[in-house]
Amino acid sequence: MCYTVSIYAKTHAIETAVGATFDDPAEYQPYVHVTGYAHPFLPFVTNKRPTALQMMSWGLIPRWARTEQAAADIRDRTLNARIETLFEKPSFKQAALTRTGLLPVQGFIEWRHEYKHKDPYLVRHHNEIFLTLGCIWDEWVNPRTGEVVPSFSIITTPSNTLMSWIHNSRKRMPLIIDAADREAWLRGITPDDVERLQRPFQDDVLEALQLKKEVSKLRVNTDDISLQEMVGDPFMQVPQRSGNLFA
């Protein structure tokens, strides 16, 4: 799945990478890493305004949620949306038809399970600063206050070879949209696209870095870059040794 991301670059770097401009740069909160369960507001590009970077909350609240409690209950379950059932689930199907979006990140963190312990790995592009993750989004109006809450879900797919080794408990990964495909993604998708989109991502783009175990103890990290110091070297191929890679 994808429940922890990293996005702490300067606003101008994000704008240059995705070809969009922040509505209000002062609203941007960098995160060395952050879990979706904190429901952070992150920079986001929508199909409705493809040249704007808006701040959206992670954890999609469908517009049909009737109460604040219903919204709070559902958003923990909509951090991710499986591509295979995107057009079937009530929380996602309308957004999938009409509201695609992109989340720029510098990487995402997943955990490899080995016996009784878990090792965190940062996964990133091997020669670019950013990845863009394919998402859907919605806007929910709080019936009590009238506040409009924009929110999103990261679409996930079956994992490629590298991610199958890292995320060995679930074998899932976020849908990554190449720079050349961003415009087409924002034009929208249909159920006919599902078979194509669920194919595993190519194996020659991503690299992984094992991180300190302390990463697992901190859900929201706004400034401690030391927690992204590597344990060992980055790698793009599945390690041949079993067990802890750097034991």
C-alpha positions as a printed Julia matrix, in Angstrom:
247×3 Matrix{Float64}:
   0.0     0.0     0.0
   1.2     3.59    0.5
   0.67    5.19    3.88
   3.84    7.3     4.37
   5.31    9.87    1.97
   8.14   12.39    1.9
   7.75   15.92    0.49
   9.93   18.68    1.93
  11.42   20.43   -1.11
  11.15   24.2    -1.61
   7.96   25.45   -3.2
   9.71   26.65   -6.36
  11.25   23.22   -6.91
   7.84   21.54   -6.68
   6.32   24.12   -9.01
   9.05   23.61  -11.59
   8.76   19.85  -11.44
   5.01   19.66  -12.05
   4.44   22.83  -14.07
   1.96   24.29  -11.6
   1.96   27.22   -9.17
   0.95   27.22   -5.51
  -2.29   29.05   -4.79
  -0.77   30.13   -1.48
   2.84   29.06   -0.81
   2.43   30.0     2.87
   0.02   27.08    3.33
   2.66   24.53    2.36
   3.99   22.45    5.26
   7.08   20.37    4.36
   7.28   16.83    5.71
  10.47   14.78    5.8
   7.96   12.01    6.23
   4.33   11.87    7.27
   1.72    9.16    7.64
  -1.63    9.42    5.93
  -3.3     8.65    9.26
  -2.39   12.18   10.36
  -4.44   13.43    7.37
  -1.91   16.08    6.38
  -2.66   18.73    3.78
  -0.23   18.15    0.9
   0.44   19.92   -2.44
  -1.89   18.52   -5.09
  -2.72   19.06   -8.77
  -6.3    18.43   -9.92
  -7.74   17.79  -13.35
 -10.0    20.82  -12.88
  -7.04   23.19  -12.28
  -3.97   21.51  -13.76
  -1.75   24.62  -13.47
  -2.44   25.12   -9.74
  -1.0    23.45   -6.66
  -3.69   23.27   -4.0
  -3.41   21.91   -0.48
  -5.51   18.77   -0.03
  -6.05   16.48    2.93
  -4.92   12.86    2.6
  -7.87   10.52    3.14
 -10.7    11.0     0.65
 -14.04   12.12    2.1
 -16.76   11.42   -0.46
 -19.15   14.29   -0.96
 -22.08   12.12    0.1
 -20.79   11.75    3.7
 -23.61   13.23    5.79
 -21.99   14.08    9.12
 -18.65   15.05   10.63
 -18.5    11.67   12.35
 -19.12    9.85    9.07
 -16.35   11.87    7.43
 -13.94   11.12   10.28
 -14.77    7.42   10.15
 -14.29    7.0     6.42
 -11.09    8.96    5.82
  -8.87    6.41    7.59
 -10.17    3.8     5.14
  -9.64    5.88    2.0
  -5.94    6.72    2.2
  -5.46    4.28   -0.69
  -7.73    3.1    -3.49
  -6.97   -0.2    -5.24
  -6.93    0.21   -9.02
  -8.64   -3.16   -9.47
 -11.83   -2.01   -7.68
 -11.61    1.75   -8.28
 -14.8     1.89  -10.32
 -16.72   -0.44   -7.98
 -16.3     1.03   -4.5
 -18.95    3.63   -3.52
 -16.31    5.88   -1.96
 -14.27    6.02   -5.15
 -16.25    5.32   -8.31
 -17.64    8.8    -8.93
 -14.32   10.48   -8.2
 -12.56    7.99  -10.48
 -14.82    8.99  -13.38
 -14.51   12.74  -12.98
 -11.73   13.8   -10.59
  -8.17   12.59  -11.2
  -5.17   14.28   -9.62
  -1.43   14.13   -8.99
   0.52   14.13   -5.73
   4.19   15.16   -6.09
   6.47   13.46   -3.57
  10.18   12.98   -3.13
   9.58    9.4    -2.14
   7.46    7.03   -0.09
   8.33    4.71    2.77
   7.44    1.04    3.04
   8.44   -1.65    5.49
   9.94   -5.06    4.78
   8.88   -7.75    7.25
  11.59  -10.15    8.39
  10.64  -12.59   11.1
   9.61  -10.47   14.12
  10.9    -7.1    12.95
  10.25   -4.53   10.21
  12.82   -2.48    8.32
  11.82    0.87    6.74
  12.87    1.71    3.19
  12.59    5.0     1.34
  11.66    4.45   -2.31
  12.41    7.23   -4.76
  13.21    7.96   -8.41
  16.79    6.95   -9.11
  17.71   10.11  -11.04
  14.92   12.63  -10.49
  13.93   14.57   -7.37
  10.19   13.9    -7.6
   7.69   11.18   -8.32
   4.08   12.0    -9.15
   1.5     9.61   -7.75
  -1.82    8.99   -9.46
  -4.76    9.93   -7.23
  -8.46   10.68   -7.14
  -9.97   13.53   -5.15
 -13.22   14.98   -3.89
 -14.63   17.96   -2.03
 -16.83   17.52    1.03
 -18.9    20.3     2.55
 -19.11   20.18    6.34
 -22.88   20.39    7.01
 -22.34   22.12   10.34
 -19.82   24.81    9.37
 -20.1    25.04    5.59
 -16.33   24.5     5.27
 -15.24   22.88    2.01
 -12.69   20.12    2.68
 -10.73   18.92   -0.37
  -9.25   15.45    0.04
  -7.6    12.69   -1.97
  -6.75    9.01   -2.11
  -3.57    7.5    -3.58
  -4.29    4.76   -6.1
  -2.34    1.53   -5.6
  -1.4    -1.27   -7.98
   0.28   -4.67   -7.79
   3.95   -4.19   -6.98
   6.88   -4.48   -9.34
   9.9    -6.67   -8.6
  11.65   -4.24   -6.26
   8.51   -3.34   -4.34
   7.49   -6.99   -4.0
  10.75   -7.56   -2.12
  10.34   -4.47    0.09
   6.6    -4.56    0.72
   6.62   -8.32    1.07
   3.55   -8.46    3.32
   1.11   -6.94    0.82
   3.01   -6.64   -2.48
   1.38   -3.32   -3.4
   2.73    0.07   -4.48
   1.38    3.5    -5.41
   0.43    4.22   -9.0
   3.31    6.27  -10.41
   2.56    8.57  -13.33
   5.56    9.35  -15.54
   6.12   13.0   -16.45
   5.2    12.27  -20.08
   1.85   10.8   -18.99
   0.71   13.45  -16.51
  -1.36   15.45  -18.98
  -3.16   12.34  -20.21
  -3.83   11.23  -16.63
  -5.43   14.57  -15.81
  -7.69   14.26  -18.84
  -9.37   11.35  -17.03
  -9.69    7.59  -16.96
 -12.44    5.02  -17.61
 -12.98    1.41  -16.53
 -11.34    0.39  -19.82
  -8.04    1.78  -18.51
  -7.9    -0.45  -15.42
  -6.15   -3.41  -17.07
  -3.41   -1.15  -18.42
  -2.95    0.8   -15.21
  -2.66   -2.25  -12.96
   0.4    -3.56  -14.77
   3.44   -3.44  -12.47
   5.6    -0.33  -12.78
   8.83   -0.72  -14.75
  11.82   -2.04  -12.79
  14.52    0.4   -13.95
  13.24    3.66  -12.45
  13.05    3.32   -8.67
  15.75    2.92   -6.06
  15.44    2.01   -2.38
  17.35    3.11    0.7
  17.14    1.34    4.03
  16.47    3.86    6.8
  16.99    3.95   10.53
  14.42    2.06   12.57
  13.6     5.31   14.4
  11.55    6.3    11.34
   8.93    3.79   12.44
   8.41    5.6    15.75
   7.55    9.02   14.32
   4.29    9.51   12.43
   4.87   13.18   11.58
   8.4    14.43   10.87
   8.56   18.02    9.67
  12.26   18.79   10.02
  14.5    15.92   11.19
  16.31   15.11    7.95
  18.73   12.85    9.84
  16.04   10.18    9.85
  16.58    9.79    6.11
  20.22    8.89    6.52
  20.88    5.61    4.76
  21.81    2.3     6.3
  24.02    0.93    3.51
  23.83    1.94   -0.15
  20.85    2.65   -2.43
  19.85   -0.26   -4.66
  17.61   -0.81   -7.67
  17.77   -4.6    -7.92
  16.43   -7.1    -5.43
  19.31   -8.06   -3.11
  20.59  -11.59   -3.5
  21.15  -12.1     0.21
  18.2   -13.05    2.38
  17.42  -11.69    5.81
  18.41   -8.2     6.86
  20.08   -6.66    3.83
  22.84   -4.95    5.76
  23.31   -7.34    8.68
